[in-house]
Structures are given as structure tokens and as C-alpha cells.
Amino acid sequence: MGKKWLIRFLLIAVFGVFLLVGTVFAAEYFSDKKTVKERIAEFGDEARNRMKPYFEQAKVTYPPKQLTFIGLKEEKTLELWVVTGTGKRIFIRDYPILAASGVAGPKLREGDRQVPEGFYGIESLNPNSRYHVSLRVSYPNDEDRKHGKEENRERLGGDIMIHGKSASIGCLAMGDPAAEELFTLAADIGQKHVTVIIVPCDFRKKGIPEIPSDSPVWVSDLYKRLDAELKRYGR
């Protein structure tokens, strides 16, 4: 009987040690996790101050109600536009894209290292990104899924971000200061009010490029729609 109680005591003691260690580990692990609100408290004011001159020059009150990010893959540039309540497009500024893998053409599958092309939104904000902070692009969208189903492509990929740092595979790496500004903008106006348009090159200057013969048949129609939309954003 004494041995049974001793074994129980030892088991309880061991369990208690594991529980204590686990609690300490969890507290240590999660202590560095930040909320969007906490991240904005860290760098939001500085980010807004950096953006202020651009909004003043464009005669736009901050925060705006609606934004469009235009990603130009060949030019490695991300343009920032405000869309007013009357539908007017006002250019604010552009940012250099420090890294973006792949070539012209839409993203078709997981692992193809392509930056997607098309019309997207911002699904969520990640205040704890490995790349400082990030904005998750809504790839694949309904159109991507439709084409994937028609062409029997199941693994479309995902996790496409606009983020900090200067390295990327399929994402748009903007550097930390620019990522903070874009993150702050999206947090201030609400991510649902941000539209993301990504194109292979600036159609407004170069026209629609020749589409490789091995491209899906729907790419031509996508580029025509992207071209028509970009014409609404005249510099």
C-alpha cells in the first residue's frame, strides 16, 4: 500500500513539474505575440507622420475612406491611390518593391514562385510576421478557384503577403518602413476598404504585353479587364 501511494505521489510530482515548465514555456513563447492594436501603438504615429506630406501634397484628408494598391511586377513598384466617395482616383505616392519572385503571368499553383495577377483584397493583417508585419492578399480569389477547378489544378497555393524585409517568394517585400505605413493605413481605414490590383507591367505606358502561347486561354480576358481598370488610375 505504501509503495502505491509513493508511486502516485511521484507521478503527481512529475506531472506538476511538467505543468509548471509548460506554463513557463507558454508564457515565454506567447509573451512576444502582439495584436494589431499593439503594433499600431508601436509605430503607427511615426508611420502616419511619414505619410503626412504625401497626403497633404495630394490635398487628401487622412485617413481616407478607400484605398487601392497597384502592384507593377516588371517595374517593381507599388502605387498608393485614394478613391473618393465620388469615385475619383487620387495618386498619393509609389513605393519600390524590394523583392518579388517570378515572371510575368498569373500564379497557377503552389510552389511556382509567382506573384499573382488580378483583382484582390486584403484578407487580414499579421502583426507577428517573420517579415516584420504583413498584409495578406486574398489569393486565391473566386476567379482563381474557378479556373483552377476547370483546369484540374487543386493546389493553387496561398499565403501571398505584402510584407517587410527585402526577401520574398511569391510575395511583395516592401522593406520595414513601407510595410509599417501600408499596415497602418489598412488598420486605420479597415482592411475591407483596400483593393489590390496586380499586373505584369504598367499597361498604361506599355500596353498589354504579348501573352506567351502556353498561357491559359483566360489570361487574355484578365489582362483586358486589368487594362480597362488601370486606365481609371491616370497619373
Secondary structure, DSSP 8 states (H G I E B T S, - for coil): -HHHHHHHHHHHHHHHHHHHHHHHHHHHHHTT---HHHHHHHHHHHHHHHHHHHHHHTT--SS-S-EEEEEETTTTEEEEEEE-TT--EEEEEEEE--B--S-SS---STTS-----EEEEEEEEEEEETTEEEEEE--S-HHHHHHHHHTT--------EEESSS--SSSEE--HHHHHHHHHHHHHH-GGGEEEEEESS-HHHH-S----TTS-TTHHHHHHHHHHHHTTS--
